[in-house]
């Protein structure tokens, strides 16, 4: 299978949930989500993670939570859009109890992570987020770590593993290989697939940017419901994550991320060398476990499409029980076990 074909399949790999809906099917989707909520197990409330640590790293002053012994084998966990570090509110303590040092940072544009300079471009391109990880590891004096994430976080972890394998002890990636490129993004998809990515086109317009800025929380909550149709989260669970979207750069980072993917916004030249490598859909040569929930409402590639991209010890795990897009928060035990297992392979 060619790298170009894989890139075209994963180029819009969910950096957020998608709604595979026709205009006439919107009400039906809401009805389906409502029915699922009626039969789903209510989510239990878990106290929010306190990201009370800050460190200057690259362009950012990164806010992060730090669990476990400082001399433990490091694990770094990455959230996606529109989520935050509370996706790991149960995962992080499990790993810390097993002796790991667990770092859970807010990505750029989320929570307490801020730019050091007002002059720095609010850039959401994929390699910028990945380089943030390297700068964070450097600042924390972490040479190698096991990386794990979902959504934007999975893509970020994938890229670090592909470009800097010496910094990655092992990888857990929900929905697998999510590396894309602007070149691959230019190739049209079949109409049904294009429809799933409606919000990319919404964000491509001024109306979409203004709409997201005005209705950020409503937008995110809708995505949560449709991406995880069987996860009956309560308002308190959502609200404690939604606080992270009040970051002053959140809207600009999110909109730039999706416009960049479609080639509608430029990146920065300092990242060109990384994007050039990523455009070849590079293999990942570190131990890896990919995961998928059985009720993921976001678009995601078939594991058979990307399995060959993982060249070291590799395993794919399907998680059953109505698990949706936010797999770490919906199935924390399974996600934590995958991290423990892949770390033990190194």
N, C-alpha and C positions, 0 to 999 in steps of 0.2 A: 504494500500500500504506500503510495507516494506521500512525501512530506507535505506537498501542496494540498493533497486531498485531505489529509488529517488536519491541516491548518484551516481549510475551508469548513470542516465540520466543527472545529472547536473555536473558530475565530470569534464567535459571539458567545462563547461558553459563559454560562450564566454568571455575570457579575451582578447578580441580583436575580430575582425571580422573574418569570415572564408569564403572560397571560395568553394562552393559546386560544383566543376567543374570536368568534365572528361577531359582528355588530349585533346581530339578532340573538347571539348566544350569551350575552353578558348577564342578563337576568338569570338564565339557566345556570351559569357558573356560580352566581351568588347563592342560588337555591341549593346547588350541589354542596357548596362550602357549608351552608347552614345545616344541611342534613348530616354532613360529616361531623360537624361540631356537636350535634345532638348525640351521636354514638361514640364520640371520642372520649378517652379518659381525660378528665380535667387536669391541667398542669398543676403541679404543686409549686408553691411559692418558695423561691430560694433567694436569700439575701443577696443584694448586688455586690459585685466586686469593687473594692476600693482601690482605684489606681492612684495611690498617693505618692508614687515615685515619679521623678522627672529627671531627664538627662539630656544634655545637648548632644545631638548626633546628626552630622551632615547639615541639611537645611533646617532641621527641626529641633524643637524642644519636645521630646517624646514623653507622654504620660503613660505609665505602665504599672501593672501589678506584679509583685514579686513574691512567689510562694516557695516554701521549702528551704532546705539547707543550702547555703551559698556554695558549698563544695559538692553539691549533687550534680549528677549528669544533667546538663542543661536541655530544656525543652522550651521552644517558643511557639505560641499559639496565635493564629491570625484569624480575625473575624472578617466578615464580608459586608456587602451592602444589601439591604439597609438594616444592618445589625450592629452589634458592638461587642465589647469584651465580655459581657454577661452571657454570651453564648457558651462560655467556658466556666460558668459559676460552679458547676459540679465537677467538671473534668479536672480543673486545676488542683483542687484539694486532693482528689484521688491520686494524681501523679506526685504531688508533694508528699503525701503519706507513704509513697513507695520510695522516697529518697531523692526525687528529682528536684532540681531548681527549675521552677516554672515561671517564665516571663510571658505576660499577656499585655501587649502594647495596643494602644489606640492607633489605628492607621492615620495617615495624614488626612485632615479634614473631619476627624471624629474626636469627640470627647475633649480631653485636656491637651491633646497634641497640637502644638502651634508652630508656625513658621518663625524663624529667628529674625527674618528681615521682611519688611513690607514690600521690598523690591523683587523678591523671589517669585517666579511664575507659579501660580497655583495649578500645578501640573498633575493630572491624574493618569498619565500613561503608565503602562504596565512595568516598564523597567525602572521608572522613578520610584515606585513603591518597593520594588525588589532591592534597589540600592539603599533604600531607607533601612532595610533589614541588616545589610552588611555594615552600615554606619552604626546602627544600634549595637550590633555584636561587638564591633570595635570599641565603642564607648564603654561597654560593660566588660570588656576584656574577655569575651567568650570566643574561643577559637573555633569550636565546632558545636553544633547543637542539632537535636532532632527537631524538625520543623513540621507543623501540622496546621491545617486550616480548611476552610470551606469558602466557596464563592470567591470574592476578591482575594481572600486569604489563601485559598488553595492555589490560585494562579500565582500569587506572590511566592509561595513556598516552592511551587514547581520551577519557577524561574531561577530562584536562588540555587536549587538543586541542579539545574541544567547549566547555569553559567559559573557557579562557584561550588562545585561538588566537594572541594576540600573543606568547605565551611559547613557542610551538611552531613550529619551523622546518619540520618534516616529521614524518611518522608512519609507523612500520612496526608492524602489528598482526597477530599470528597469530590466525587465525579471525575477523578482522574487527571488526565493530561489536558490542561487548559491554556496552554501557551498559544498566543495568536499573533497576528501581524496586520498592519494596515493594508498591505498588498493582498493578503488573503481576504480581508474584509471588503475588498472591492468586488469580489465575485458574488453575483446574485444567487440567492437560495430559492428553492421552490416557494410558491406563494404561502403555503401553510406554515412553513418554517419562518418566513419573513414576518408573518403575522404574530408569531410568538415574541418577536422582539419589538413590539409596538413602541415601547417606551424609549428605545434608542432614537426613533424618529421624532418622538415627542420632544425629547431633550435637544434634538437638533434645531429646534425652532426657538425663537424668543418667547413665544407663548408657553412652550414647554418649560423653559428655564424659569419664567415668572410663575408658572403654575406650581412647579416643584417648590420654589421658594415660599409661596403662599400656603401651600397645603402639604408641607413636608411630612408631618406626622400622619395625616390621613393617607397620603400616598404610601408611606412605609407600612402602615397597618394593613392596607389592602394587599400589598405584596406579601406580607407575612401570611395572611389568610389563604391566599391562592397558591403560594409556594409550598405551604404545609397544610393541606386541606383537612387532615385528620388530627392536627395538633390543636387542642382546645386551650390555648394559652389565655390567661386572664389579663385584664387591663393593667394590673400592677406589674405583671411580667413585662408587658410591652412598654409601659411608661418608663420603667427604670432603664431600658435601653434607648428609648426615644430621646432622652436627655442628651445623648451623645451627638444628636443631629443639630443641636444648637451651636455647634462649633462655627465660628464666623466664616470659615473657608469651606464648610461642608457642601453647600450647593455648587460652588464654583468647581470643586474637585470632582464631584459626581458628574456634573454636566460635561466637564472637559474629558473625563474618562470615556464616556460614551461617544462624544463627538470625535475624539481622537481615534477610536476604533474604526469609525466609518471614514476616516480620512478627512473629516470636516474641520478639524482643528489640528494645528501643528504641535509637535512636541518641542524638545530642546535639543540642540545639536550635541550637547554633552552626553546625551543618551543614544546617539545614532549608532555607535559601535555595538551597543548591547542589542538594540532593535535589529540590527543587521544579522546578528547571530540567531536571534529568536525567530526571524523570518524563515530560517531554514528548518524550523521545527526540530531543534536538537534533541537527541536522546537524553534520558536521565539515567545516570549510572551510579545511583546510590540505592541502598535497600529501600523498598517502598511498599506501602499498602494503600490501595485505593478503596474507596467505600461509596456505597449508594444506598439511600433509603428506598423502601418499596413504595412510598407514596410521595415521592418528590414531584411537586407540581411545577417546578422550573424545568426548562429544556436542559437536557443533559445527554451526552453521547453514550452510545452503547459501549460497554467495557471492551468488547472485541475490537473496537476501532482503535483504541489507544494502548492496548496491552503490550504491543511490540515496542512501544517507546521506552519501556522500563527494562533496562539491560542487566541490572543486578538482581538480587533476590527479590521476588515480587509476588504479591498476592492481592486478589480482589475480594472484597467482602460485601455481600448484600445484606442489609439490615432490615428485618421484617418487623411487623407490628404497627404499620401505619406511620412510618417515619418519613418526614418530609425533608425540605431543603436545608433547614437549620439542624443538621444531624447531631452536632455536639451537644446542643441543648435538649434535643428531643430524645437522644439515646446516649447519654453521657458515659454510661458504663462501657458500651461497645466502642465508643470513640477512644476513651482512655485506654482500654485494653489494646487497641490497635497501636497506640503510641508506645505502650510498654513493650509490645511484641516487636515492633520494628526497631526500637532502641536496642533490644536484646540481640538483634541480628548483627549488630556492628561489633 
